[in-house]
Amino acid sequence: MSIISDSLKRIKPSPTIAVTQKARELKAAGKDVIGLGAGEPDFDTPDNIKEAAIKAIQSGDTKYTAVDGTLDLKKAIVEKFKRENNLNYSTEEITVGAGGKHVIYNLMMATLNKGDEVIIPAPYWVSYPDIVLLAGANPIVVECSEEQNFKLTAKDLQEKITNNTKWLILNSPSNPTGSCYSEQEIKNLSQVLKRNPHVNILSDDIYEHVIYENFNFFTIAQVPELKSRVVTMNGVSKSYAMTGWRIGYAAGPKEIIKAIAKIQSQSTTNPSSISQAAAVEALNGTQDFIPIRSKAFQERRDFVVSSLNAINGINCVNPEGAFYVFPSCKNLLNKKTKLKSDTDFVQNLLEHANVAVVQGSAFGLPGYFRISYATSMENLKKAMDRIRNFCEEIN
Ligand SMILES: Cc1ncc(COP(=O)(O)O)c(C=O)c1O
């Protein structure tokens, strides 16, 4: 009899973490690998945030806190939703976990039963289907094509809803495509959701602040008729370059927020007291660096998209946010190149050109690959040269 549980056998380790690890190993072995696999900003955590953490340590803020977050942090989150999204929540409608991923994990564990379905538009963030599987429920993947900018349409949503649908997961700006839903597009989906009151919505807004050209960010909890069925997840990882601090949060109905705290009380207890103090400063302190960093990301996006589109065989949609692009390599999968799949493409790219990217099939849409451009312009220039040379050689 296997020591490993049946539920664990249903899932796979995160492919994006695997690529990052592989690139790290090759670098350690002396290879000049450029890693474009990691989903984290290359910027450092701002000094005012670091100082708040140091102060927390020095003033003895080093004990257990309330399970689902300190009152100070919950108040800062309430203020954030009011200030940035025009949404009113009380502190009882807020929960804090050890990263956004942890909050989503808790949410799914707290609400899903066997037989429940969760609609996940593809390409998706790699963890959604596996978390749903781990909770014993069924991910229902809806392919969203390049022609629709990788976004879910009202028609596709309607077709996938059954009596068993418990959640729809929306992620804008998106990992892996960078696509963002406009207010109108969210309102179109809302029409379907209003007709289906048994469907709850998880809105993953973690890339809210990585957005370009004054794109007007809109989140589905802003649709008044739906707010009571929406859990909005966000965090400090991407907006404040705090991936290692592990703080994520969510706002939603009290019943769900309480259930999440129950799970957390029997697993991690509270998130780190020091990271919570730092997150208070992140949310309440100056926000001045956000547009500066977004501008730097936008310059990189412009460079990467134009460089990729100049390569014979590669096509790349120009996205409105996040720090990812999701180019197609379909035109390079043929007899001449001897490449059969996106996985072949990324493996050969790593082996022969020393550039690490992630295959689209890991995100539920084969024929593509994901580039994270959260790295220096110098690295990006080198990487684009290598990708171009590789594609010319095989084509
Ligand atoms: C779409 C999406 N949601 C959630 C997360 C989780 O972020 P964290 O757990 O670092 O807060 C990530 C991280 O890569 C992400 O890309």
The ligand as a MOL file (V3000), in Angstrom:
LIG
                    3D

  0  0  0     0  0            999 V3000
M  V30 BEGIN CTAB
M  V30 COUNTS 16 16 0 0 0
M  V30 BEGIN ATOM
M  V30 1 C -2.2090 34.6350 -10.8800 0
M  V30 2 C -1.5210 34.4600 -9.5720 0
M  V30 3 N -2.2740 34.3850 -8.4770 0
M  V30 4 C -1.7340 34.2290 -7.2620 0
M  V30 5 C -0.3640 34.1480 -7.0970 0
M  V30 6 C 0.1680 33.9350 -5.7110 0
M  V30 7 O 1.0220 34.8910 -5.2660 0
M  V30 8 P 1.5950 34.8470 -3.7840 0
M  V30 9 O 1.2700 33.5280 -3.1960 0
M  V30 10 O 3.0580 35.0910 -3.9150 0
M  V30 11 O 0.9020 35.9630 -3.0620 0
M  V30 12 C 0.4700 34.2060 -8.2320 0
M  V30 13 C 1.9220 34.0440 -8.0990 0
M  V30 14 O 2.6480 33.7460 -9.0170 0
M  V30 15 C -0.1210 34.3820 -9.4940 0
M  V30 16 O 0.6130 34.4610 -10.6080 0
M  V30 END ATOM
M  V30 BEGIN BOND
M  V30 1 1 1 2
M  V30 2 1 2 3
M  V30 3 2 2 15
M  V30 4 2 3 4
M  V30 5 1 4 5
M  V30 6 1 5 6
M  V30 7 2 5 12
M  V30 8 1 6 7
M  V30 9 1 7 8
M  V30 10 2 8 9
M  V30 11 1 8 10
M  V30 12 1 8 11
M  V30 13 1 12 13
M  V30 14 1 12 15
M  V30 15 2 13 14
M  V30 16 1 15 16
M  V30 END BOND
M  V30 END CTAB
M  END
